[in-house]
Amino acid sequence: MVKNLIAAILLVVFVILTVSGMRMHSGTCDEIAHHIPVGVVLWKKGDFKMDTSQPPLARYIMALPVVLFLKPNLPADKAVWRIEDRSVFGKDFFFKYNQNPRQIIFLARLAILLVGIFTAAIVFIWAKSLFGLNSGLLALFFYCFSVETIAHTGLATTDITSACFILLSLYSFWRFLNKPSGLNIVFAAVALGLAQLSKYTAIILYLFYAVFIFTRRKEGVSLKILGLFLISLLIVWSGYGFSFAPLLKDTLRPLEKTQLIAAGLTKIPGITYSRLEYLLFNLPVPLGEHLLGVLGVARHGQLSSGTFFLGKYSGLNNRMYFAVSFLIKTQIPLLIFFLLGLRSGLKDKATRKTIVYIFCFIALFFIAASFSKLKLGHRYILPIYPLIFMIAAKSAEWFKIKKIKPWLTATLAWYGLSAVLIWPNHLSYFNELIGGPDNGWKYLRDSNIDWGQDLPQLKAYLEKNNISEIALEYFGQDDPGVYGINYKNFTKKEYNVPEHKIYAISAQYLENIKWAKNIRPVAKAGYSIFIYEKK
């Protein structure tokens, strides 16, 4: 009874930290430019081909309460949301067609909060079943006080949803491997399909599970795994309303996509460009939208994107990006408990196989992310964190050693305090290895620290200091005017020489302002907007 109460208290604290934090944040780039508006289009128009950059599940979830309770306006003209630059439609959706952007964002975030709570439950249940109740509570503690889970559960993006359903898929497949019953096959297949619908990176699960086809073939499990795969694809297809249409019919940029597909397939004897083009535009296929998305991600994953890493922007693919981000954005106590839990788990014969199962997926996912050239934020490896919490929870056994129990208790307190003290700026967290979040901008940018989320804190600073107007260089899609910020844009000259009295510059754009490099800001809004005062 007492331990159930502890679990409930942990979840309540998690919800309080998350909800209070989300109310302090303006809409982030992806929430406004992509996810929420696209989700509304999916519900109201069923237009899956308007944007195949992400599967639909997370967008379904976040947009559902918006559609049900706010009944957002959406023009009847398809050309409005079929514009190639989705950020233009996104801003129009929030600030032209609808007049309640903050309500829309908050409701969408609440929907994702439910996904975060569900993920916490899976972590607790799985860790408890593996290592006992104490470890289950410890895993839940790690989840509820993780700056990463708090940050992304408070945003209407795809990251916590993908972490949730990848975790659910791994849990259900683990149950299937231990007892390959018909019910467990269905459970694992549905979870695998939902994972695919949450983010395209979940395709790595098929590769991971395929290993077991060979390692368990003597036990008659191989055919069951193949059946599981087929059922999961049916679940994925259902996510698109069982759409059955030609791959490139009624899609954006059809010529570009035709050329991309033809580059590989026309090398096969007997396939000509004209024949392939005819098939792509006339032959109905299932899962066409999903396939387009997978191809798009594969293409982007091989294109080097401009990324800020260790003090400079570069288009080069640095495979150390996620290794560095993991070391400086993960709370140090979690790293300590993870190593302790890994050691205990591998020494214990009863848990060794499961620890290896979990750790191998962590390693596979991490390596795949590191070899991808798409590195726009630490959030790309968020799905490994619930698994890390579970392995770290195995360290509960170390608390039985009297000599180190006080040190471990203090380390747990450090972990919890680090999540409380950074409030409400969990997205911008960096650990003590680099001197904390004040120094994070020197190492990483983009969604690691600045996603356009700190307009409310900028407004609070202006009110506190009686500042009536600022010059603003803002990285984001939200409208500062909605938050009561009276601002003007930078003039061409001001990028080189300051002329105004007060300047506010997003961390993402610091390199654009030549004079800002040599001046110490007088303050920061959150950790993402630097405030300067002309002397």
C-alpha positions as CSV (number, residue, x, y, z in Angstrom):
1,M,0.0,0.0,0.0
2,V,2.8,2.4,1.0
3,K,4.8,1.7,-2.1
4,N,1.7,2.1,-4.3
5,L,1.3,5.5,-2.7
6,I,4.9,6.3,-3.5
7,A,4.3,5.5,-7.2
8,A,1.2,7.7,-7.3
9,I,3.2,10.6,-5.6
10,L,6.0,10.2,-8.2
11,L,3.5,10.5,-11.1
12,V,1.7,13.5,-9.5
13,V,5.1,15.3,-9.1
14,F,5.9,14.4,-12.8
15,V,2.5,15.8,-13.9
16,I,3.0,19.0,-11.9
17,L,6.5,19.6,-13.2
18,T,5.4,18.9,-16.8
19,V,2.1,20.9,-16.8
20,S,3.5,23.9,-15.0
21,G,6.4,23.9,-17.3
22,M,4.4,23.7,-20.5
23,R,2.4,26.7,-19.5
24,M,5.6,28.7,-19.4
25,H,6.6,27.9,-23.0
26,S,5.6,29.4,-26.3
27,G,5.0,27.1,-29.3
28,T,8.1,25.4,-30.5
29,C,9.1,25.4,-34.2
30,D,7.8,21.9,-34.9
31,E,4.6,22.3,-33.0
32,I,3.5,25.3,-35.0
33,A,5.1,24.6,-38.4
34,H,4.3,21.0,-38.6
35,H,2.7,18.7,-36.1
36,I,-0.4,20.3,-34.7
37,P,-1.7,21.8,-38.0
38,V,-1.0,18.6,-39.9
39,G,-2.8,16.6,-37.2
40,V,-5.9,18.8,-37.7
41,V,-5.7,18.2,-41.4
42,L,-5.5,14.4,-40.9
43,W,-8.6,14.4,-38.7
44,K,-10.7,16.8,-40.7
45,K,-9.6,16.1,-44.3
46,G,-7.9,12.7,-44.2
47,D,-5.1,14.0,-46.4
48,F,-2.2,11.7,-45.7
49,K,-0.1,12.9,-48.6
50,M,0.1,16.5,-47.6
51,D,3.0,15.6,-45.3
52,T,4.7,12.2,-45.2
53,S,7.7,13.5,-43.1
54,Q,6.2,11.7,-40.0
55,P,3.8,8.9,-39.6
56,P,0.3,10.0,-38.3
57,L,0.0,8.5,-34.8
58,A,1.5,11.3,-32.7
59,R,-0.3,13.8,-34.8
60,Y,-3.6,12.0,-34.4
61,I,-3.1,12.0,-30.6
62,M,-2.2,15.7,-30.2
63,A,-4.8,17.0,-32.6
64,L,-7.7,14.9,-31.2
65,P,-8.6,17.2,-28.3
66,V,-8.1,20.3,-30.4
67,V,-10.6,19.0,-33.0
68,L,-13.0,17.8,-30.4
69,F,-13.1,20.8,-28.0
70,L,-11.9,23.8,-30.0
71,K,-13.3,22.9,-33.5
72,P,-10.5,24.7,-35.3
73,N,-11.1,26.5,-38.6
74,L,-9.6,25.0,-41.7
75,P,-10.2,26.4,-45.2
76,A,-12.0,24.2,-47.6
77,D,-9.5,24.9,-50.4
78,K,-7.0,22.0,-50.5
79,A,-4.4,24.3,-51.9
80,V,-4.2,26.1,-48.6
81,W,-2.7,23.1,-46.7
82,R,-1.0,21.6,-49.7
83,I,1.6,24.4,-49.9
84,E,5.1,23.0,-50.2
85,D,6.5,25.2,-47.3
86,R,4.4,23.7,-44.4
87,S,5.7,26.4,-42.0
88,V,3.7,29.0,-44.0
89,F,0.5,27.0,-43.6
90,G,1.4,26.3,-40.0
91,K,1.6,30.0,-39.1
92,D,-1.5,30.8,-41.1
93,F,-3.4,28.0,-39.3
94,F,-2.5,29.5,-35.9
95,F,-2.6,33.2,-36.5
96,K,-4.8,33.7,-39.6
97,Y,-7.5,31.0,-39.6
98,N,-7.7,30.6,-35.8
99,Q,-7.4,33.2,-33.1
100,N,-6.6,31.0,-30.1
101,P,-3.1,29.7,-30.6
102,R,-2.2,29.3,-26.9
103,Q,-5.3,27.2,-26.2
104,I,-4.6,25.0,-29.2
105,I,-1.0,24.4,-28.2
106,F,-1.9,23.7,-24.5
107,L,-4.6,21.1,-25.4
108,A,-2.3,19.4,-27.8
109,R,0.4,19.2,-25.2
110,L,-2.1,17.8,-22.6
111,A,-2.8,14.9,-25.1
112,I,1.0,14.1,-25.3
113,L,1.1,14.3,-21.4
114,L,-1.2,11.3,-21.3
115,V,1.3,9.4,-23.6
116,G,4.1,10.4,-21.2
117,I,2.1,9.0,-18.2
118,F,1.4,5.8,-20.1
119,T,5.1,5.5,-20.9
120,A,5.9,5.9,-17.1
121,A,3.5,3.0,-16.4
122,I,5.2,0.7,-18.9
123,V,8.6,1.5,-17.3
124,F,7.3,0.7,-13.9
125,I,5.5,-2.5,-14.8
126,W,8.4,-3.9,-16.9
127,A,11.1,-3.0,-14.3
128,K,8.9,-4.4,-11.5
129,S,8.4,-7.7,-13.4
130,L,12.1,-8.0,-14.1
131,F,13.7,-6.9,-10.8
132,G,11.0,-6.5,-8.2
133,L,8.9,-3.7,-6.7
134,N,11.8,-1.7,-5.3
135,S,13.4,-1.6,-8.7
136,G,10.1,-0.7,-10.3
137,L,9.8,2.3,-8.1
138,L,13.4,3.3,-8.7
139,A,12.8,3.1,-12.5
140,L,9.7,5.2,-12.1
141,F,11.7,7.7,-10.1
142,F,14.3,8.0,-12.8
143,Y,11.5,8.5,-15.4
144,C,9.6,11.1,-13.4
145,F,12.7,13.2,-12.6
146,S,14.3,12.9,-16.0
147,V,14.8,16.3,-17.6
148,E,14.4,14.7,-21.0
149,T,11.1,13.0,-20.3
150,I,9.7,16.1,-18.6
151,A,10.8,18.4,-21.4
152,H,9.4,16.3,-24.3
153,T,6.2,15.2,-22.5
154,G,5.4,18.9,-22.2
155,L,5.6,19.4,-26.0
156,A,3.2,18.4,-28.8
157,T,5.9,16.7,-30.9
158,T,6.5,13.1,-32.0
159,D,9.4,12.3,-29.6
160,I,7.8,11.0,-26.5
161,T,5.2,9.1,-28.6
162,S,7.9,7.3,-30.4
163,A,9.7,6.6,-27.1
164,C,6.5,5.2,-25.7
165,F,5.6,2.8,-28.5
166,I,9.1,1.6,-29.1
167,L,9.2,0.8,-25.4
168,L,5.8,-0.9,-25.6
169,S,6.9,-2.9,-28.6
170,L,10.1,-4.1,-26.9
171,Y,8.2,-5.0,-23.8
172,S,5.5,-7.0,-25.7
173,F,8.1,-8.8,-27.9
174,W,10.0,-9.7,-24.7
175,R,6.8,-11.2,-23.3
176,F,6.3,-13.0,-26.7
177,L,9.8,-14.5,-26.6
178,N,9.2,-15.8,-23.1
179,K,5.8,-17.2,-23.9
180,P,4.9,-17.3,-27.7
181,S,1.2,-17.7,-27.2
182,G,-1.4,-16.4,-29.6
183,L,-2.4,-13.6,-27.3
184,N,1.2,-12.5,-27.0
185,I,1.7,-12.6,-30.7
186,V,-1.2,-10.3,-31.3
187,F,-0.1,-8.0,-28.4
188,A,3.5,-7.8,-29.9
189,A,2.2,-7.3,-33.4
190,V,-0.1,-4.4,-32.5
191,A,2.6,-2.7,-30.4
192,L,5.1,-3.1,-33.3
193,G,2.6,-1.6,-35.7
194,L,1.9,1.4,-33.4
195,A,5.7,1.9,-33.0
196,Q,5.9,2.2,-36.8
197,L,3.1,4.7,-36.8
198,S,4.8,6.8,-34.2
199,K,8.1,7.5,-36.0
200,Y,10.0,6.1,-39.0
201,T,13.1,5.3,-36.9
202,A,11.0,2.5,-35.3
203,I,11.7,0.5,-38.5
204,I,14.9,-0.6,-36.7
205,L,12.7,-2.8,-34.6
206,Y,12.2,-5.1,-37.6
207,L,16.0,-5.5,-37.9
208,F,16.4,-6.1,-34.2
209,Y,13.6,-8.7,-34.1
210,A,14.8,-10.4,-37.3
211,V,17.8,-11.6,-35.3
212,F,15.5,-13.8,-33.2
213,I,14.2,-15.5,-36.4
214,F,17.7,-17.2,-36.7
215,T,18.5,-17.6,-33.0
216,R,15.1,-19.1,-32.1
217,R,14.3,-21.2,-35.2
218,K,14.8,-24.5,-33.4
219,E,12.1,-23.6,-31.0
220,G,9.5,-23.0,-33.7
221,V,9.4,-19.3,-33.0
222,S,10.6,-18.1,-36.5
223,L,7.3,-18.5,-38.3
224,K,5.4,-16.9,-35.5
225,I,7.7,-13.8,-35.7
226,L,7.1,-13.6,-39.5
227,G,3.4,-13.7,-38.7
228,L,3.9,-11.0,-36.1
229,F,5.5,-8.9,-38.8
230,L,2.6,-9.3,-41.2
231,I,0.0,-8.4,-38.6
232,S,2.1,-5.3,-37.6
233,L,2.0,-4.1,-41.2
234,L,-1.8,-4.5,-41.2
235,I,-1.8,-2.2,-38.1
236,V,0.3,0.3,-39.9
237,W,-2.0,0.2,-42.9
238,S,-5.0,0.8,-40.6
239,G,-3.3,4.0,-39.4
240,Y,-3.7,5.4,-42.9
241,G,-7.4,4.3,-43.2
242,F,-6.4,1.3,-45.4
243,S,-5.6,3.7,-48.2
244,F,-5.1,2.0,-51.5
245,A,-3.8,4.3,-54.2
246,P,-1.0,4.8,-56.7
247,L,2.2,5.8,-54.8
248,L,2.8,9.2,-56.4
249,K,-0.7,10.2,-57.4
250,D,-1.8,13.4,-55.7
251,T,1.5,13.9,-53.9
252,L,3.7,16.9,-53.5
253,R,6.9,17.3,-55.6
254,P,6.1,14.2,-57.7
255,L,8.9,14.7,-60.2
256,E,11.5,14.9,-57.4
257,K,10.1,11.7,-55.9
258,T,10.0,9.9,-59.2
259,Q,13.6,10.7,-59.9
260,L,14.6,9.5,-56.4
261,I,12.9,6.1,-56.8
262,A,14.0,5.8,-60.4
263,A,17.7,6.3,-59.4
264,G,17.6,2.9,-57.7
265,L,15.0,0.8,-59.6
266,T,15.9,1.7,-63.2
267,K,19.2,-0.2,-62.6
268,I,17.2,-3.4,-62.6
269,P,17.1,-5.0,-66.1
270,G,13.8,-4.6,-67.8
271,I,12.7,-1.5,-65.8
272,T,12.7,1.7,-67.8
273,Y,12.0,5.2,-66.5
274,S,8.8,5.6,-68.5
275,R,7.4,2.2,-67.4
276,L,8.3,3.0,-63.8
277,E,6.7,6.4,-64.0
278,Y,3.5,4.9,-65.3
279,L,3.4,2.4,-62.5
280,L,4.1,5.0,-59.8
281,F,1.2,7.1,-60.9
282,N,-1.3,4.4,-61.9
283,L,-0.8,1.2,-59.9
284,P,-2.7,1.2,-56.6
285,V,-0.6,0.0,-53.6
286,P,-1.2,-0.3,-49.9
287,L,0.9,1.6,-47.4
288,G,2.0,4.1,-50.1
289,E,2.1,7.1,-47.8
290,H,4.2,5.2,-45.2
291,L,6.6,4.0,-47.9
292,L,7.0,7.6,-49.2
293,G,7.8,8.7,-45.6
294,V,10.4,5.9,-45.1
295,L,12.1,6.8,-48.4
296,G,12.1,10.4,-47.5
297,V,13.7,9.8,-44.1
298,A,16.3,7.5,-45.7
299,R,17.1,10.2,-48.2
300,H,17.4,12.9,-45.5
301,G,19.4,10.6,-43.4
302,Q,22.1,10.5,-46.0
303,L,22.1,14.3,-46.6
304,S,24.4,16.2,-44.3
305,S,22.4,18.9,-42.5
306,G,23.9,22.1,-41.1
307,T,24.4,21.3,-37.4
308,F,26.0,23.3,-34.5
309,F,28.4,21.1,-32.7
310,L,31.1,22.0,-30.3
311,G,31.2,25.7,-31.0
312,K,30.6,25.9,-34.7
313,Y,28.1,25.2,-37.5
314,S,29.1,22.6,-39.9
315,G,27.5,20.5,-42.7
316,L,29.8,17.6,-41.9
317,N,28.5,14.4,-40.4
318,N,30.2,14.0,-37.0
319,R,29.5,10.6,-35.7
320,M,30.4,11.7,-32.2
321,Y,27.4,14.1,-32.1
322,F,25.1,11.8,-30.0
323,A,27.9,10.5,-27.9
324,V,28.7,14.0,-26.8
325,S,25.1,15.1,-26.4
326,F,24.4,12.0,-24.3
327,L,27.3,12.8,-22.0
328,I,26.5,16.5,-21.5
329,K,22.7,16.4,-21.6
330,T,22.1,13.3,-19.4
331,Q,21.9,13.9,-15.7
332,I,25.2,12.6,-14.2
333,P,23.5,10.6,-11.4
334,L,21.6,8.6,-14.1
335,L,24.9,7.7,-15.7
336,I,26.2,6.5,-12.4
337,F,23.1,4.3,-11.6
338,F,23.1,3.0,-15.2
339,L,26.6,1.7,-14.9
340,L,25.8,0.2,-11.4
341,G,22.6,-1.4,-12.8
342,L,24.3,-2.8,-15.8
343,R,27.0,-4.4,-13.7
344,S,24.4,-6.0,-11.3
345,G,22.2,-7.1,-14.2
346,L,25.0,-8.9,-16.0
347,K,26.3,-10.6,-12.9
348,D,22.8,-12.0,-12.1
349,K,22.1,-15.1,-14.1
350,A,18.3,-14.6,-13.7
351,T,18.4,-11.2,-15.4
352,R,21.4,-11.4,-17.7
353,K,19.5,-12.3,-20.9
354,T,17.0,-9.5,-20.4
355,I,19.7,-7.0,-19.6
356,V,21.5,-8.1,-22.8
357,Y,18.2,-7.8,-24.8
358,I,17.6,-4.3,-23.5
359,F,21.2,-3.1,-23.8
360,C,21.6,-4.5,-27.4
361,F,18.7,-2.4,-28.6
362,I,20.1,0.7,-26.9
363,A,23.4,0.1,-28.7
364,L,21.8,-0.6,-32.0
365,F,19.6,2.5,-31.9
366,F,22.5,4.6,-30.7
367,I,24.8,3.4,-33.5
368,A,22.1,3.8,-36.2
369,A,21.5,7.4,-35.0
370,S,25.2,8.2,-35.0
371,F,25.7,7.0,-38.6
372,S,22.7,9.0,-39.8
373,K,23.6,12.4,-41.2
374,L,20.4,13.9,-39.7
375,K,21.5,15.4,-36.4
376,L,19.1,18.2,-35.3
377,G,18.9,17.4,-31.6
378,H,19.5,15.1,-28.8
379,R,15.8,14.2,-28.8
380,Y,16.5,11.8,-31.7
381,I,17.8,9.3,-29.2
382,L,15.0,9.9,-26.7
383,P,13.7,6.3,-27.1
384,I,16.8,4.8,-25.4
385,Y,16.0,6.6,-22.1
386,P,13.1,4.5,-20.8
387,L,15.4,1.5,-21.3
388,I,18.2,3.2,-19.5
389,F,15.9,3.9,-16.6
390,M,15.1,0.2,-16.3
391,I,18.7,-1.0,-16.4
392,A,19.6,1.8,-13.9
393,A,16.8,0.5,-11.6
394,K,18.7,-2.8,-11.2
395,S,21.1,-0.8,-9.0
396,A,18.5,-1.0,-6.2
397,E,20.5,-3.9,-5.0
398,W,23.5,-1.6,-4.2
399,F,21.4,0.2,-1.5
400,K,21.8,-3.0,0.6
401,I,25.5,-2.2,1.1
402,K,25.6,0.0,4.2
403,K,28.9,1.7,3.4
404,I,27.7,3.2,0.1
405,K,24.0,3.6,0.9
406,P,24.4,7.2,2.1
407,W,26.3,8.1,-1.0
408,L,23.7,6.5,-3.3
409,T,20.9,8.2,-1.4
410,A,22.7,11.6,-1.9
411,T,23.2,10.8,-5.6
412,L,19.4,10.1,-5.9
413,A,18.7,13.4,-4.2
414,W,21.1,15.1,-6.7
415,Y,19.2,13.6,-9.5
416,G,15.8,14.7,-8.3
417,L,17.0,18.2,-7.4
418,S,18.5,18.7,-10.8
419,A,15.1,18.2,-12.4
420,V,13.4,20.6,-9.9
421,L,16.0,23.4,-10.0
422,I,16.1,23.6,-13.8
423,W,12.3,24.1,-13.9
424,P,10.7,25.2,-16.3
425,N,13.7,25.0,-18.6
426,H,14.1,21.2,-18.9
427,L,14.6,21.4,-22.7
428,S,17.7,23.5,-22.2
429,Y,19.3,21.3,-19.6
430,F,23.0,20.5,-19.7
431,N,24.8,18.8,-16.9
432,E,27.7,19.8,-14.6
433,L,30.4,18.4,-17.0
434,I,30.3,21.6,-19.0
435,G,29.2,23.9,-16.2
436,G,25.4,23.5,-16.5
437,P,22.8,25.0,-18.9
438,D,24.4,28.5,-18.9
439,N,27.2,27.0,-21.1
440,G,25.0,24.7,-23.2
441,W,24.8,27.1,-26.2
442,K,28.6,26.8,-26.6
443,Y,28.3,23.1,-27.4
444,L,24.9,22.4,-29.0
445,R,22.0,24.4,-30.4
446,D,18.6,23.8,-32.1
447,S,16.2,21.7,-30.1
448,N,18.9,21.0,-27.5
449,I,18.5,24.5,-26.1
450,D,16.5,26.8,-28.4
451,W,13.3,25.7,-30.1
452,G,11.6,29.1,-29.8
453,Q,10.0,28.2,-26.4
454,D,11.0,31.1,-24.2
455,L,8.7,34.0,-25.3
456,P,6.7,34.0,-22.0
457,Q,10.0,34.3,-20.0
458,L,11.1,37.1,-22.3
459,K,7.8,38.9,-21.7
460,A,8.2,38.5,-17.9
461,Y,11.7,40.0,-18.1
462,L,10.4,43.0,-20.0
463,E,7.6,43.6,-17.6
464,K,9.9,43.3,-14.6
465,N,12.3,45.8,-16.0
466,N,9.7,48.2,-17.4
467,I,11.0,47.8,-21.0
468,S,8.5,48.9,-23.5
469,E,10.2,47.9,-26.8
470,I,13.0,45.7,-28.0
471,A,14.8,44.7,-31.2
472,L,14.3,41.0,-31.6
473,E,16.0,38.2,-33.6
474,Y,13.8,35.3,-32.8
475,F,14.3,31.7,-33.8
476,G,10.8,30.1,-33.9
477,Q,7.4,30.1,-35.5
478,D,5.4,31.6,-32.7
479,D,4.2,35.2,-32.8
480,P,5.9,37.3,-30.0
481,G,2.9,39.7,-30.3
482,V,0.6,37.1,-28.9
483,Y,2.6,37.2,-25.7
484,G,2.4,41.0,-25.5
485,I,5.9,41.6,-26.6
486,N,6.4,45.0,-28.4
487,Y,9.3,44.4,-30.8
488,K,10.9,45.5,-34.0
489,N,13.0,43.4,-36.4
490,F,16.7,44.0,-36.8
491,T,17.6,46.4,-39.6
492,K,20.4,45.3,-42.0
493,K,22.8,47.6,-40.2
494,E,22.1,46.2,-36.8
495,Y,23.5,42.9,-37.6
496,N,26.9,44.6,-37.6
497,V,26.4,47.6,-35.2
498,P,23.9,48.0,-32.4
499,E,21.6,51.0,-32.6
500,H,18.6,50.2,-30.4
501,K,18.6,50.3,-26.6
502,I,17.6,46.7,-25.8
503,Y,18.2,43.6,-27.9
504,A,16.9,40.0,-27.6
505,I,18.6,37.3,-29.7
506,S,17.8,33.6,-29.9
507,A,20.8,31.4,-29.2
508,Q,20.3,29.8,-32.6
509,Y,21.1,33.1,-34.2
510,L,24.0,34.4,-32.1
511,E,26.4,33.8,-35.0
512,N,24.3,36.1,-37.2
513,I,24.9,39.1,-35.0
514,K,28.6,40.1,-35.3
515,W,28.7,42.5,-32.3
516,A,27.1,40.1,-29.9
517,K,30.0,37.7,-29.9
518,N,32.1,40.1,-27.8
519,I,29.5,41.4,-25.4
520,R,28.2,39.6,-22.3
521,P,24.4,39.5,-22.2
522,V,22.7,41.4,-19.3
523,A,20.2,38.5,-18.9
524,K,18.6,35.5,-20.5
525,A,15.0,34.5,-21.0
526,G,15.2,30.9,-20.0
527,Y,18.5,29.8,-21.5
528,S,17.6,30.4,-25.2
529,I,17.1,34.1,-25.6
530,F,20.0,36.4,-24.8
531,I,19.3,40.0,-23.8
532,Y,21.7,42.8,-24.5
533,E,21.7,46.4,-23.5
534,K,23.4,49.1,-25.5
535,K,25.6,51.2,-23.2
